Each structure stands twice: as structure tokens, then as C-alpha cells.
Amino acid sequence: MGETYGKILLPESYSSDIGVMWELMLVPLLTICVYICLSMSAMVFIERVYMGAVILVVKLFGMKPQNRYKWEAIKDDSEDTNATFPMVLVQIPMCNEKEVYKISIGAASNLSWPSHRLLIQVLDDSTDLVIKDMIEKECLRWGSKGVNIRYQIRERQGGYKAGLLKQGLEHDYVKECEYVAIFDSDFRPEPDFLRRSVPFLIHNPELALVQARWRFVNADECLLTRMQEMSFDYHFVVEQEAGSATHAFFGFNGTGGIWRIAAINDAGGWNERTTVEDMDHAVRASLKGWKFLYLGDLQVYSELPSTFKAFRLQQHRWSSGPANLFRKTVMGIATNKKISLYKKLHVMYSFFFVRKVIVHFFTFFFYCVILPLSVLVPQVYVPKWGAIYLPSIITILHSVGTPRSFHLLFYWVLFENVMSFHRTKAVVIGLVEAKTANEWVVTEKLGDKLNNKGSKSQSKRSLLSLGKLVVGDRIQMQELGIAMFLFVCGCYDFLYGKDNYFVYLFLQVITFTIVGFGYIGTFLPTPLPS
């Protein structure tokens, strides 16, 4: 059986010629790929263990932000509120977000801060004139209540969100503001957000940014949002906390944070050269010597994309953008004179290379390409420590972010393997700066759309309209193609293999197939012609 297993895919008539090519070319090439993937696995494993150790030290030794930085509550009984309360600008960028625009405007208007020391700037980039009118009227409504709010539209096109934020800071009426808090249209900060974050900036002049943790109002909406919550919770609880505690550096999340405006200007202002203007600015500010602070107990609720299309487009931007930024900043980081060599290595290797590039390549190529191919080529040996043990430890470490979803951990791994296909493509696009590297699609937010408009009759009509769906809108042919490949490998391993990889392969086939047919996330009813 062992001899047949090695040659079963080779027809008899071609066994001599193809057998030579098989032995001399394919086997060595696949073996090299296995060793490359094992190296990447070890890199990801070491990174995960290191961050886990940092978090353990932070928890054991009580290294809370209040113990590392000075913080004093702002007193309300001061006679001179102008001296006690600095002028704070709140920027709310939005674009055609009809379902959620009231959320952030209302939350910002209810912030606990003296009204004459708070300026809210709604930056509307909407192209729909009806929505623009709705947003402007909402601003006027809050303005009539005594809220210092300005409705602002873009004066110059270009630059996406970075251009919008940059133009917002250019207006004369914001010159007296010292700090700027940024909230996307679906974010809803608690009233005490400024009172808990601004004192860190007041008493620690070296701090440029205070970042809050994201939480989600629709985490339980569907399995897709639960998977996203698991990934985000690990990002904030481990990655952001570790970066803040060790290097006072992490990537700004683009919203839910407050900046010192002087630091923004010192770093050169918002730059639209990539689709990750938040990360770009954080890197440039860090290279100027500024420090960042992550506050895990300061939480801002927002909305997760619940449709797979919106999630996939978001992940493309969040994967291609950092890779493209890495390409453009790596030499500047390496030659910078203001930060230590240790911090340079952290930013280039840990922050960018491992977390933004290697982890995606390793996940897709090892689990969706190399490991399945090794089933068909028995001469290639994949050690158990690389295929099972290290990945299991990495997965368990990942569970610390969301203990309530521990029972979903295995499916999360299968889903992340599916998404690694899209992320790997996006990383390659970003590294080579292909045409879609700077493609920006605003992430769709549903707000209460489903609750307000979803009805049984609409659900029935949407089911009847399934046949009218366009391939590529819901049916994902690439995922189905990978599912077919993994199914062939799984069947072959079931019949002739000895490592029982077919158990994993068949489960991965099911996950790729579910995503391929669009049965993941919320399905919005398709309007039918009357």
C-alpha cells in the first residue's frame, strides 16, 4: 500500500517520465515550502507567546495606565473653567451613512464637558443629496439645543478619510482646540469619555494619543459578527495592550481615540498615501518620539459589518493598506534617529512583518495549500509539531480575548483560514502596489435597518429572489474552487493516507462551501420590482 500511495496519482503510461519530474522537482519544491511555512509558524508562535507574557506581567504587577502615567480628575468646582477644561474638538467623518448618522452625533452631543469648551465637527462626505440634507438638519437640531456643532462638507476632493480629517483641522474656528477626538458614524462614546481620557494628555506632555477599546452592539447578531468579535477582542486585549505597555506604540484604530493636535501637526498631518491613514499617522508620530496609551477600561460601542460583502471589502482594505504602508515606510523607520534600535525592530519586524504580512501568508499557504498537497505527495513530511501542536497553542492563546466564545474557537480557526485567502491576496496587492491597493469602499453599517424594515413578507420575497442573485455578489466561485481542491485531498487522504488529515480537510471544505454559497452573515432582502 505504501508504494501505491506514492504513485497512485501517476498513470502507468507516464510513470517513468512523470515519476522523474515528480521526484526531482515537485517533492523538493514542496519540501522547501513546508520548511518556509514551519519557519513562519515559529515566528507567529514566538510573537504570540511574547505578547501573552507581556499581558501576564501587566496583570500580575498591576501595571495599569494610572500607575505608568500621571492622571488627575478634572474638578468641576473651579471658577475658571477655561483654564481647567481645555478646548476639545470632536470630529465625526461620515459618508452616505443614513442608518447610523444620528448615533454618533447624539453621543458626541451628550459628552460630559462644558459646552463652550467643546466643538463638534461633523465632516460629511456624502454623495447622496438627500442624506446630506438629513445630516445637516440633525446638526441644526442639536445646535438649537445649545450644542456647539458645525456641519462641514469637503472643499477639495481626494484623500478619502485622511483628506476629510485634514481639511477639518484647517478651519480657523478649530485653531484654539488642543485635542481632537475622532468617532466614526456608528460609534457611541459614553458621556465620561473625555473626562477619563483628556487628563492623561494634560498631565503627560509626551503622550500623543489615548486609544479606547472597541465593543460591539451587534456582536450576537450572527455567527459572522461573533467571529469578528473574537478577532477584535484579541487585538485590543493583547496586541494593543502589549504595545502600549512595552513600547508606548501601537496602531491607531482610526476611531475611538483622542489625539493631541500638536502631535498631529508635528508628524506632518493626515496623509492620504494609503488607505490606512490612521496607522500611517501613528507610525510617523512614533518616529517623532511621541508615545501612545491604550485604555482597556475605556470602551466605545460601535457596529460590526454583518454582511459578508461588507466584511470582505473591509478586510481587503485593512490587509492591503498595512502592507502598502510597510513598503513605503520601512526605510524611513530603519534610518530614523529619534527612536531606539529595539523600537525600530519592534515596529518593522513584530508590528509590520509578522502581524501584517507573515501571519496571513502562513495561514493560507500552510493550511489551505501546502498541508493538503502533502497528502497527495507522501514523500513530503510535515512534522506534527508544525501541523498540530504549535497551531493549537496559538489558537488557545487567542482565546484569552473572548472567553465567552471559547466553544466557537475551532470554527473561528476554520473561518480565519477562509479569510486568509482574501487577506493574502490583499497583502500581495499592497506590497506590489497594484491598482486596487488604494481602493476605498465605505463599510456598510445597517443600524436598525433590519429591525425597522425586516418583515416576514420581505423574507419570503427575498427567498424567492435567490435565483436572481448575480454570481460574485453572493456566490463566491474562488471559495468553491478551493473547497473542491480540499475535498479531493480529503478523499485521497481518507482512502490512502495515514495521518487522518481528512478530518480537518473535510471540516475546512464545509466552511469554504458555506462561505462560497453566501450562507454567512446577514442576508439583506433584495428589492424586487413591483
C-alpha positions in Angstrom: 0.0 0.0 0.0 2.9 2.4 0.8 4.3 2.1 -2.7 0.8 2.6 -4.3 0.2 5.6 -2.1 3.2 7.3 -3.5 2.3 6.6 -7.1 -1.5 6.4 -7.2 -2.0 9.7 -9.0 0.5 8.8 -11.7 -0.9 7.0 -14.8 1.0 3.8 -15.8 1.9 5.1 -19.3 3.5 8.2 -17.9 5.1 6.7 -14.7 8.7 6.8 -16.0 8.8 10.4 -17.3 6.5 12.0 -14.8 7.9 9.9 -12.0 11.4 11.5 -12.6 9.9 15.0 -12.6 7.9 14.1 -9.5 11.0 13.1 -7.6 13.4 15.7 -8.9 11.1 18.8 -9.0 7.8 18.6 -7.1 9.0 16.8 -4.0 12.0 19.1 -3.3 9.9 22.2 -4.1 7.1 21.2 -1.8 9.6 20.2 0.9 11.1 23.7 0.8 7.7 25.2 1.0 7.0 23.1 4.1 10.2 24.4 5.8 9.3 28.0 4.9 5.8 27.6 6.4 7.2 26.0 9.5 9.6 29.0 9.9 6.6 31.3 9.6 4.7 29.2 12.1 7.5 29.6 14.6 7.7 33.3 14.0 3.9 33.7 14.7 4.2 31.4 17.7 7.0 33.3 19.3 5.2 36.6 18.7 2.0 35.2 20.3 3.9 33.8 23.3 5.8 37.1 23.8 2.6 39.2 23.8 1.0 36.7 26.1 3.9 37.0 28.5 3.7 40.8 28.4 0.0 40.7 29.3 0.7 38.3 32.1 3.3 40.6 33.6 1.0 43.6 33.2 -1.8 41.8 35.1 0.5 40.3 37.8 2.4 43.5 38.6 -0.6 45.8 38.3 0.9 47.9 35.5 -2.3 49.9 35.0 -2.2 53.1 32.9 -2.7 55.2 36.1 0.4 53.6 37.6 2.5 54.3 34.5 1.3 57.9 33.7 0.0 60.8 35.8 -3.7 61.2 36.0 -5.9 63.5 38.0 -9.6 64.0 37.6 -10.7 67.4 36.3 -12.6 69.3 39.0 -15.9 71.0 38.2 -15.8 73.5 41.1 -13.1 75.6 39.5 -14.0 79.2 38.9 -12.0 79.4 35.7 -13.4 76.6 33.5 -11.3 77.9 30.6 -8.1 77.1 32.5 -9.4 73.8 33.9 -11.1 72.4 30.8 -9.0 72.5 27.6 -10.8 73.1 24.3 -11.6 69.8 22.7 -12.6 69.2 19.1 -14.7 66.1 18.2 -14.6 65.1 14.5 -17.2 62.7 13.1 -16.4 61.8 9.5 -19.2 60.1 7.5 -20.2 59.2 4.0 -23.7 58.2 2.9 -24.4 56.5 6.3 -28.1 57.0 6.5 -28.8 54.3 9.1 -26.3 55.4 11.8 -25.6 59.2 11.4 -27.8 60.1 14.4 -25.9 57.7 16.7 -22.5 59.4 16.8 -23.9 62.9 16.6 -26.2 62.3 19.5 -23.5 60.6 21.6 -20.9 63.4 20.9 -23.5 66.0 21.8 -24.1 64.3 25.2 -20.4 64.2 26.2 -19.9 65.5 29.7 -17.8 68.6 29.0 -18.5 72.3 29.3 -20.4 73.3 26.1 -18.2 76.3 25.5 -15.1 74.2 25.7 -16.3 71.5 23.2 -16.6 71.8 19.5 -18.3 69.1 17.4 -17.4 69.0 13.7 -19.5 66.7 11.5 -17.5 66.1 8.4 -19.9 65.0 5.7 -18.5 63.4 2.6 -21.9 62.0 1.4 -22.7 62.0 -2.3 -26.4 61.4 -1.8 -28.0 64.8 -1.5 -31.0 63.5 0.4 -28.7 62.0 3.1 -26.6 65.2 3.2 -29.7 67.2 3.9 -30.7 64.7 6.7 -27.3 65.0 8.3 -27.3 68.8 8.2 -30.7 69.0 9.7 -29.6 66.7 12.5 -26.7 69.1 13.2 -29.1 72.1 13.2 -31.4 70.2 15.6 -28.6 69.7 18.2 -27.3 73.2 17.6 -30.7 74.6 18.6 -30.3 72.9 21.9 -27.1 74.8 22.7 -24.6 72.3 21.4 -21.5 73.9 19.7 -21.7 71.8 16.5 -20.6 72.6 12.9 -21.7 70.9 9.7 -18.8 70.8 7.3 -18.5 69.4 3.8 -15.4 68.7 1.8 -13.9 71.7 0.0 -11.4 69.7 -2.0 -11.9 66.2 -3.4 -9.4 63.4 -2.8 -7.7 61.7 0.1 -10.7 59.7 1.4 -11.0 59.9 5.2 -7.5 61.3 5.6 -8.3 64.2 3.3 -11.6 64.8 5.2 -9.9 64.9 8.6 -7.1 67.1 7.3 -9.5 69.7 5.8 -11.4 69.7 9.1 -8.4 70.9 11.0 -7.7 73.7 8.5 -10.6 75.8 9.6 -9.9 78.9 11.7 -12.6 78.1 14.2 -10.6 75.0 15.4 -7.3 76.8 16.0 -7.8 77.1 19.7 -8.5 73.4 20.2 -5.8 71.4 21.9 -7.1 67.9 21.4 -9.2 66.1 18.8 -11.4 63.0 19.5 -12.4 61.0 16.4 -15.5 58.9 16.1 -16.8 57.1 13.0 -20.5 57.5 12.4 -21.5 54.2 14.2 -19.5 54.9 17.3 -21.2 56.0 20.5 -18.9 57.2 23.3 -20.1 57.3 26.9 -20.6 60.7 28.4 -17.5 60.4 30.5 -15.2 59.6 27.6 -13.3 63.0 27.6 -13.2 63.2 31.4 -11.4 59.8 31.6 -9.0 60.3 28.6 -8.1 64.0 28.4 -6.4 64.1 31.9 -3.7 61.7 30.6 -2.9 64.1 27.8 -3.0 67.2 30.1 -0.5 65.7 32.7 1.8 63.8 30.3 3.1 66.1 27.5 4.9 63.2 25.9 1.6 61.4 25.1 0.1 62.0 21.6 -2.8 59.5 21.6 -5.2 57.8 24.0 -7.0 54.9 22.4 -10.1 53.4 23.8 -11.2 49.7 23.4 -14.0 48.9 20.9 -17.0 47.0 22.0 -19.9 46.0 19.7 -23.6 46.4 20.0 -24.4 43.7 17.4 -21.8 41.1 18.4 -24.6 38.5 18.8 -26.4 39.3 15.6 -25.0 36.3 13.7 -22.0 33.9 13.6 -20.0 36.3 11.4 -20.2 39.1 14.0 -19.2 36.6 16.7 -16.1 35.6 14.7 -15.2 39.3 14.3 -15.7 40.0 18.0 -13.2 37.2 18.8 -10.5 38.7 16.5 -11.1 42.3 17.7 -11.0 41.3 21.4 -7.6 39.6 21.0 -6.4 42.7 19.1 -7.3 45.0 21.9 -6.8 42.9 24.9 -3.4 41.5 23.8 -1.9 43.4 20.8 -2.8 46.9 21.8 -2.2 46.4 25.5 1.2 44.8 24.9 2.3 47.6 22.5 1.2 50.3 24.9 2.9 48.7 27.9 6.2 47.9 26.3 6.9 50.4 23.6 4.2 53.1 24.1 3.4 52.3 20.4 0.5 50.6 18.6 -1.5 51.3 15.5 -4.2 53.9 15.9 -7.6 52.3 15.2 -8.9 55.3 13.3 -11.7 56.0 15.7 -12.5 55.8 19.4 -9.3 57.7 20.3 -8.2 61.2 21.1 -5.1 63.0 19.7 -3.0 65.9 20.8 -3.4 68.2 17.8 0.3 69.4 18.2 1.4 65.8 17.7 -0.7 65.5 14.5 0.9 68.7 13.2 4.4 67.6 14.3 4.1 64.3 12.4 3.1 66.1 9.2 -0.7 66.0 9.5 -3.0 63.4 7.9 -1.6 61.7 4.8 -3.7 60.1 2.1 -0.9 58.0 0.5 -2.5 54.7 1.8 -6.0 53.5 2.8 -4.8 53.2 6.4 -4.3 56.9 7.3 -4.7 56.0 11.0 -1.8 53.5 11.1 0.3 55.8 8.8 -0.1 58.7 11.2 0.6 56.6 14.2 3.9 55.3 12.7 5.0 58.9 11.7 4.1 60.3 15.1 6.0 57.5 16.8 9.1 58.2 14.7 8.9 61.7 16.0 9.2 60.4 19.6 5.6 60.6 20.6 4.1 58.0 22.9 0.7 56.3 22.8 -1.5 55.0 25.6 -4.2 52.3 25.3 -7.0 52.4 27.9 -8.7 49.0 28.1 -11.3 50.0 30.6 -12.4 53.0 28.4 -14.8 51.4 26.0 -16.7 52.7 23.0 -19.5 50.8 21.4 -19.8 50.5 17.6 -21.2 48.3 14.9 -19.6 45.3 13.2 -20.3 44.7 9.5 -22.8 41.9 9.4 -22.9 41.1 5.7 -20.1 39.1 4.2 -19.6 41.5 1.3 -19.1 44.5 3.7 -16.7 42.4 5.9 -14.7 41.1 2.9 -14.2 44.6 1.5 -13.2 45.9 4.9 -10.7 43.1 5.3 -9.2 43.9 1.9 -8.6 47.5 2.9 -7.3 46.5 6.3 -4.8 44.0 4.8 -3.6 45.7 1.6 -3.3 49.1 3.4 -0.7 48.0 6.1 1.3 46.0 3.5 1.4 49.1 1.3 2.4 51.3 4.2 5.1 48.8 5.2 6.5 49.1 1.7 6.5 52.9 1.9 7.9 53.4 5.5 10.3 50.6 6.1 13.4 52.6 5.0 12.3 55.6 7.0 11.9 53.5 10.1 15.3 51.9 9.6 17.1 55.2 9.2 15.2 57.1 11.9 17.5 58.7 14.6 14.9 59.5 17.3 13.8 56.1 18.4 15.9 53.2 19.8 17.1 50.2 17.8 14.8 48.0 19.9 11.7 50.0 19.0 12.8 50.0 15.3 12.9 46.2 15.4 9.5 46.1 17.1 7.8 48.3 14.5 9.5 46.7 11.4 9.5 43.1 12.5 6.8 42.5 15.0 4.2 45.1 14.2 4.5 45.1 10.4 6.3 42.0 9.1 4.9 39.3 11.4 1.4 40.6 12.2 0.6 42.3 8.8 2.3 40.0 6.3 3.6 36.7 7.7 0.5 35.7 9.6 -1.7 35.9 6.5 0.8 34.1 4.2 1.4 31.3 6.7 -2.3 30.7 7.5 -3.4 30.4 3.9 -0.5 28.7 2.2 0.2 26.2 5.0 -3.4 25.2 5.9 -5.1 25.6 2.5 -2.3 24.7 0.1 0.9 23.0 1.5 -0.7 20.7 4.0 -3.4 19.5 1.6 -0.8 18.9 -1.1 1.4 17.0 1.3 -1.4 14.5 1.4 -1.0 13.8 -2.3 2.8 13.7 -2.1 3.6 11.2 0.7 7.3 11.7 0.2 6.9 15.2 1.8 7.0 15.0 5.6 5.1 17.6 7.7 6.1 17.3 11.4 3.3 17.1 13.9 4.7 19.9 16.0 4.2 22.3 13.0 0.9 21.0 11.8 -0.8 20.4 15.1 1.0 21.4 18.3 2.1 25.0 17.6 -1.1 26.0 15.9 -3.1 24.6 18.8 -1.1 26.7 21.3 -1.5 29.8 19.1 -5.3 29.2 19.0 -5.6 28.7 22.7 -3.6 31.9 23.4 -6.0 33.7 21.1 -9.0 32.6 23.2 -8.0 34.9 26.1 -9.6 37.9 24.4 -13.2 36.5 24.3 -13.6 33.7 27.0 -17.4 33.6 26.3 -16.7 32.4 22.8 -14.3 29.6 23.7 -16.7 27.0 22.4 -16.5 28.7 18.9 -12.8 28.6 18.8 -12.4 25.7 16.4 -14.9 27.2 13.9 -13.1 30.6 14.3 -9.9 28.8 13.1 -11.7 27.4 10.1 -13.3 30.7 9.2 -10.0 32.6 9.6 -8.4 30.1 7.2 -11.1 31.1 4.6 -10.5 34.8 5.2 -6.7 34.3 5.0 -7.3 33.7 1.3 -8.7 37.2 0.8 -6.1 38.8 3.2 -3.2 37.1 1.4 -4.4 38.4 -1.9 -4.8 41.9 -0.4 -1.3 41.8 1.2 0.3 40.9 -2.2 -1.7 43.8 -3.8 -0.4 46.2 -1.2 3.2 45.0 -1.4 3.4 45.4 -5.1 1.1 48.5 -5.0 -1.3 47.1 -7.6 -4.3 49.1 -8.9 -6.6 48.1 -6.1 -4.1 48.8 -3.3 -5.7 52.2 -2.7 -9.2 51.2 -3.2 -11.5 52.5 -0.6 -15.1 51.3 0.0 -17.0 52.7 2.9 -18.0 49.8 5.2 -21.8 49.4 5.2 -23.5 49.9 8.5 -27.0 48.7 9.0 -28.0 50.3 12.3 -31.7 49.4 12.9 -32.3 48.7 9.3 -33.2 45.1 9.7 -35.3 45.7 12.8 -37.2 48.5 11.2 -37.7 47.1 7.7 -37.4 43.4 8.1 -40.7 41.5 7.9 -41.8 38.0 7.2 -43.2 39.0 3.9 -39.9 40.6 2.9 -38.0 37.4 4.0 -40.3 35.3 1.8 -39.8 37.6 -1.2 -36.0 37.5 -0.6 -36.0 33.8 -0.7 -37.9 33.8 -4.0 -35.4 36.2 -5.4 -32.4 34.0 -4.6 -32.4 32.7 -8.2 -31.8 36.3 -9.4 -28.6 36.8 -7.4 -25.6 37.5 -9.5 -22.6 35.2 -9.3 -19.9 37.1 -7.4 -22.4 39.1 -5.3 -23.3 36.1 -3.1 -21.9 33.1 -4.8 -18.1 33.1 -4.4 -16.5 30.9 -7.1 -13.0 31.2 -5.7 -14.0 29.8 -2.3 -15.9 27.0 -4.0 -12.9 26.2 -6.1 -10.7 25.9 -3.0 -13.4 23.8 -1.4 -13.3 21.4 -4.3 -9.5 21.1 -4.1 -9.6 20.4 -0.4 -12.3 17.9 -0.9 -10.2 15.9 -3.4 -7.3 16.0 -1.0 -9.5 14.9 1.9 -10.9 12.0 -0.1 -7.4 10.9 -1.1 -6.2 11.0 2.5 -9.3 9.1 3.7 -8.6 6.3 1.2 -4.9 6.1 1.3 -3.5 8.4 4.0 -2.3 7.6 7.5 -2.2 10.9 9.2 -6.0 11.4 9.4 -5.8 14.9 8.0 -9.0 14.2 6.2 -10.9 15.2 9.4 -9.6 18.7 9.2 -9.8 18.9 5.4 -13.5 17.9 5.3 -14.3 20.5 8.0 -12.4 23.1 6.1 -14.3 22.1 2.9 -17.6 22.7 4.7 -16.5 26.1 5.9 -15.3 27.2 2.4 -18.5 25.8 0.9 -20.7 27.7 3.4 -18.9 31.0 2.6 -18.8 30.1 -1.1 -22.6 29.9 -1.3 -23.0 33.1 0.8 -24.6 31.5 3.9 -22.5 33.6 6.3 -23.6 36.8 7.9 -26.8 38.7 7.5 -28.6 38.5 4.1 -30.3 41.7 3.2 -33.6 41.2 1.2 -33.1 42.1 -2.4 -35.7 44.7 -3.5 -38.0 43.2 -6.2 -39.6 45.2 -8.9 -43.2 45.9 -8.2 
